[in-house]
Amino acid sequence: MPTDPTTDETDLPWLVVGLGNPGDRYARNRHNVGHRVADEVVSAMGGRFSTHRARAQVHDGRWAPTGGAPGARMIVGKPSTYMNESGGPVAGLLKFFKLPPTRLIVVHDELDIPFGDVRMKWGGGEGGHNGLRSISKSIGSKDYGRIRLGVGRPPGRMDPADYVLRDFASAQGEEVALMLGQAAEAVQDLSRSTFARVQGVHNTVGR
């Protein structure tokens, strides 16, 4: 499997999709860290989301660092569907913007990564994640990038499905903010570099 399959596609924008469930009820759940990263990214871009016909909230813009020229184009999306139906909106956005799956980055929660860690990965399986499973099925490929935010394993015999649909503990607030910030920074770095290079930096942070 290539570690940097997008080297020849750098003239194309990234489609960065943050996964989660819609509505205030789920907004602070562990399962919604992808949505929260997307919110941070769009805020840093100085933009706002608008409703897209692909059943998603989307911002299409460029990074504009203070005192610098605008960076690469970045399309940021949040499916308006529930997590297990994420694939339809993602496939719709890829089709609308005429992008291959290799320009897709999915930001999501990950049970098998320690709480607070951010890890990047290209391709591979879905690890039981319903959002990823829906996306892979809908776009007919697993060959896309992932930014995975560690939420840790559930305590005791708690059902993982119940665990991810609960909010973080209040004492974890500072670490959650740092994790979201690092993931948003990884997205920003992708506007200036290749996936493999950004992965090499962010997969070593905190180790």
Steps between C-alpha positions, in 0.01 A plus 500: 500500500648841405590728786458817295254430217408863443837637385379540141167656598618804693319732259170361632338617825457274799152406610520481879195341664445504875272221620233523767128499566277804438330704771577645840431169673816349354719808459742429787505120469825312445355390166482864388866600517511501120228765485683705760827491307316610185356791699849602616642479150227714344530754781877522441432552128274792589204336330163350579308193398215506251247230421592283202261289295711193575349498852795667663626826643789625287758777487710541186788739553872560540734543791605862539782522755557838661728703278524222242347406169194274496589133517362198321129454450333287767142369500377417851180307555277358774235245395153601616404133533561268792840334525404168342369682190810717444587332172223655291596862573872426457443329164280792397766755588773312315277487192397866524857626534632244246756356739639145526492316835874565529421865573273408792601537865260371765533626858350265759509356851703184563451259791829318443717810544580630851295798610647828382721357224462598134612255234489521123457198274456436130256231390445170678199364682229682693562342841128457561430873457154536346575834338810370323320182398221706342749721316710212364187327372352813341814618322617146410845549648700490824781698341454829682664680790388495862578727793415293808435653841552267793208474741631190677321179588180492709542412867407158629229330299341815359371456146729691260190638322379654828847628581549699179153653536592654835677829565859515617550533874523862611854437630606408146405837353853638467634184334202490264570858392865416434404193299252695286759771445765253387260336255401841360869586464555177305224604260659842461839340431344293221434822310878550476644150478443137410313251715811293573696799626218626720444148629869470591478812715168446672537129569804581715342784704461397864709183464 
